[in-house]
Amino acid sequence: MAALTQTFKIPDSIKEGTKYSFCPGCDHGVAVRLVGEVMDELGIRENTIAVASIGCSVTIYDFLDVDSLEAPHGRALAEATGIKRARPDKFVFTYQGDGDFASIGMAESLHTALRGENVTAVCINNTTYGMTGGQLGPTTLLGQVTTTSPTGRNVEYYGYPIKIAEHIALCDGTAFSARVSLDTVANIRKAKQAIKKAFEIQLQGLGFSFVEILSPCPTNWKMTPQQAHDRVRNQMMEVFKPGVYKDITADRN
């Protein structure tokens, strides 16, 4: 019998034996793994400081084997700014949800980009406040039912969902802004490329880098994982178009 060859292993940047805490079908686990893989490939684990926001993203320090801090709700990038300015030799990134990044922390997020702080933000967009019960968030789709929009989001009452990657791309201090999805293997590979590019931007000292990741929330959407991923593909990606919205290195290559 031929010897088995291991082709899949836990990244060194991810702790072994951590109890999985995300809901079944949620793509947070995939996103965290991609971050770990990129950290391994760039060799930055020993020099990294991660900032976890309040929300489903808060448990990232249970999974990543790096120095980590927890920020008050919406203040992850304010905290990251202070860390990076005090320790510019460190690699600093935040891991946030769309409610934390683009609602409660919108001022902190926008001004971090406007100042061109040399930090990276990874933002999971699942169109809802996942940890607190599925309330309407800044990216909730028009017509989407949540616990605080029981008849669906309508423009007259709630306004439009924000397109985060596009807004961040408009800031002069932003060096890289992209939106990716995790609904297929091909898109997972593209997501990893975007995360790696964002991290490389910081390592080159070029300014603020940002990756928005579209993710399902089967629990609060009250869907099966398959249904939730179909919704990402057929509804979310129609509104939040994946792509690179800014890359200041593109003209240099």
Residue pairs with C-beta under 8 A, 6 or more apart in sequence:
10 16
10 36
11 33
11 36
11 37
11 39
11 40
12 36
12 40
12 45
12 65
13 35
13 36
13 37
13 39
13 40
13 45
13 64
13 65
13 66
14 32
14 33
14 36
14 63
14 64
14 65
15 62
15 63
15 64
15 65
18 62
18 63
19 62
20 29
21 59
21 62
22 28
22 29
22 56
22 59
23 217
23 218
23 219
24 218
24 225
25 216
25 218
25 219
25 224
25 225
25 228
25 229
26 56
26 126
26 130
26 215
26 216
26 217
26 218
26 219
27 124
27 182
27 213
27 215
27 216
28 56
28 57
28 124
28 215
30 182
30 188
31 122
31 124
31 182
31 191
31 213
31 215
32 60
32 63
32 64
32 95
34 188
34 191
34 192
34 195
35 60
35 64
35 93
35 95
35 122
35 195
36 63
36 64
37 192
38 192
38 195
38 196
38 199
39 45
39 48
39 64
39 66
39 199
41 196
42 196
42 199
42 200
42 203
44 91
44 199
44 203
45 65
45 66
47 89
47 90
47 91
48 66
48 67
48 90
48 91
48 92
48 93
49 66
49 67
49 68
49 69
49 83
49 87
49 90
49 91
49 92
50 60
50 61
50 64
50 66
50 67
50 68
50 69
50 92
50 93
50 94
50 95
51 68
51 69
51 70
51 71
51 76
51 77
51 79
51 80
51 83
51 92
51 93
51 94
51 95
52 58
52 59
52 60
52 61
52 68
52 69
52 70
52 71
52 76
52 94
52 95
53 71
53 73
53 74
53 76
53 94
53 95
53 96
53 97
53 100
53 101
53 105
54 70
54 71
54 72
54 73
54 74
54 100
54 131
55 73
55 96
55 97
55 99
55 100
55 129
55 130
55 131
55 132
56 97
56 124
56 130
56 131
57 95
57 96
57 97
57 100
57 124
58 70
58 131
60 68
60 95
61 68
61 70
69 79
69 83
71 78
71 79
71 80
71 94
73 100
73 104
73 105
74 100
74 103
74 104
74 105
74 106
74 108
75 105
75 108
76 94
76 95
76 96
76 100
76 101
76 105
76 108
76 121
77 94
77 96
77 101
77 105
77 108
77 109
77 112
77 117
77 119
77 121
78 105
78 108
78 112
79 94
80 92
80 93
80 94
80 112
80 117
80 119
80 121
81 112
81 115
81 117
81 119
83 90
83 92
84 90
84 92
84 117
84 118
84 119
85 117
88 118
91 199
91 202
91 203
92 119
92 120
92 202
93 119
93 120
93 121
93 122
93 199
93 202
94 119
94 120
94 121
94 122
95 122
95 124
96 105
96 121
96 122
96 123
96 124
97 123
97 124
97 125
97 126
97 129
97 130
97 131
98 123
98 124
98 125
98 126
98 127
98 137
98 138
98 139
98 164
98 212
99 128
99 129
99 137
99 138
101 109
101 121
101 123
101 164
102 109
102 123
102 137
102 138
102 139
102 162
102 164
103 137
103 138
106 138
109 121
109 168
110 167
110 168
110 171
112 119
112 121
112 173
112 208
113 168
113 171
113 173
113 174
113 208
113 210
114 171
114 172
114 173
115 173
115 208
116 171
116 172
116 173
116 174
116 175
116 207
116 208
117 173
117 207
117 208
118 202
118 205
118 206
118 207
118 208
119 202
119 208
119 209
120 198
120 199
120 201
120 202
120 208
120 209
120 210
120 211
121 208
121 209
121 210
121 211
122 195
122 198
122 211
122 213
123 164
123 210
123 211
123 212
123 213
124 213
124 215
125 139
125 164
125 179
125 212
125 213
125 214
125 215
125 236
125 240
126 214
126 215
126 216
126 217
126 220
127 137
127 139
127 140
127 141
127 144
127 161
127 217
127 236
128 134
128 135
128 136
128 137
128 140
128 146
128 217
128 220
128 221
129 135
129 136
129 137
130 217
130 219
130 220
133 147
133 220
134 146
134 147
134 217
134 219
134 220
134 221
135 146
135 147
135 148
136 144
136 146
136 147
136 148
136 149
136 153
136 158
137 146
138 161
138 162
138 164
139 161
139 162
139 164
139 240
140 146
140 149
140 153
140 158
140 161
141 153
141 161
141 235
141 236
141 239
142 152
142 153
142 154
142 155
142 160
142 161
143 152
143 153
143 154
144 152
144 153
145 151
145 152
146 153
146 220
147 220
149 158
153 161
161 239
163 239
163 240
164 179
164 210
164 212
165 177
165 178
165 179
165 210
165 212
165 240
165 245
166 177
166 245
168 174
168 177
168 208
168 210
168 245
168 246
169 177
169 245
169 246
171 208
173 207
173 208
174 207
174 208
174 209
174 210
174 246
175 201
175 206
175 207
175 208
175 209
175 246
175 247
175 248
175 249
176 197
176 198
176 201
176 206
176 208
176 209
176 210
176 244
176 246
176 247
176 248
176 249
177 209
177 210
177 212
177 244
177 245
177 246
178 194
178 197
178 198
178 210
178 211
178 212
178 243
178 244
178 245
178 247
179 211
179 212
179 213
179 214
179 240
179 241
179 242
179 243
179 245
180 187
180 190
180 191
180 194
180 211
180 212
180 213
180 214
180 242
181 187
181 191
181 213
181 214
181 232
181 233
181 236
181 237
181 242
182 188
182 191
182 213
182 214
182 215
182 232
183 214
183 216
183 229
183 232
183 233
183 237
184 233
187 242
190 242
191 211
191 213
194 211
194 244
195 211
197 209
197 247
198 209
198 210
198 211
199 209
201 207
201 209
201 249
202 209
204 249
206 248
206 249
207 248
212 240
214 232
214 236
214 237
214 240
214 242
215 232
216 223
216 225
216 228
216 229
216 231
216 232
217 228
218 224
218 225
218 227
218 228
221 227
221 228
221 231
223 231
244 250
